[in-house]
Amino acid sequence: MRFLARSLILAMSLSFVASAPSEAREWKAIKDSGTIIAATEGGFQPFNYFEGSKLTGFEVELAEAIARKLGLKLEWRVVPFDAQLAALNQDRFDFAIASHGYTEERAKSVDFANPHYCTGGQIAAYKDGPLTVAALPGKVVGVQLATSYADAAKKIPGVRNIKTYKGDPEAFSALRARKVDAWISDKFTVKATLDKNPGAGITAGELVFVERVSMILRKNNRELADKLNQALAEVMKDGTYRALSEKYFKEDISCRS
Ligand code: ARG
C-alpha cells in the first residue's frame, strides 16, 4: 500500500514536470553556452529562404550579424511558420526571426523585440484579376496560414472564400493555377516572387495594411530582449543593416518613424 501510494506520488510529480512549461533560457545560460538558437521558416523570400540547401535571406543574415555582435555562435532551427509561437513557448529555441508583424493577439503569448523592418500586406493577381480590396467581394483569396494576411483577408467584406496554405510558395502556386483569384502577402515577398516569375502574367496590386516586423521571444525574458535590441541597434548604427537592406531590397527598409 505504501509502495503504491509512493509510486502514485512519484508518477504525479513526474507528469507535473513533463507538462509544466520549462523556463526559457535566460541570457546568462545562453552566454555561458556560447550559442544562441534561432528559429526561422525558410519559405519567405527574400527574408528567410533556401538557396539549394543553404538557409539565407535578409533576416537570416541579420540574425547572424546580431549573434556576432553578441559574441555568440548562431544555430538555426527551421520551423513551420504556423508552429513557431507554440514551439517558442516550448523552449525549442531562444528567439524566432520570421517576419512576425506585431499584433495584440500574438503579444498575449510572446514578446516582440524592436522592429527590424516596416512593410505591408499587398494583393497580387492576374492582370485581369482583383487587384484592389474593392474588387475582392465574391473572390477567392489565398494566404499563408496563421499570418497577418489571413487576418486581413477575414476583415475584407464579401470575400467568397479564404484558402490557407502552409507556405507562401504554395499560395503563389495556387494563384498561378487559378485555384484562387488573389494572393495576399508581404509586398517585398510579392516583388521577389514576381521578379523570379516574370512570365507568369501576375502583377502586384493594392497595399492592404502596414505592419512593423520584429523578432519574437518568450514572455518576460527581459535580459535577452535587451541584448537583442542592443545588438540590433548596433548593427543599425554601424552600417551592417544598411548594407544588408541594400543587398536584398536596394533600399533601407527600417522603420524610420
Ligand atoms: N508578416 C506576416 C505576419 O506577420 C507574415 C510572416 C510570414 N513569415 C514567414 N516566415 N513565412 O504574419
Boltz pocket constraint, residues with backbone or C-beta under 6 A from the ligand:
constraints:
  - pocket:
      binder: B
      contacts: [[A, 40], [A, 41], [A, 42], [A, 43], [A, 44], [A, 48], [A, 81], [A, 98], [A, 99], [A, 100], [A, 101], [A, 102], [A, 144], [A, 146], [A, 147], [A, 148], [A, 149], [A, 168], [A, 186], [A, 213]]
      max_distance: 6.0
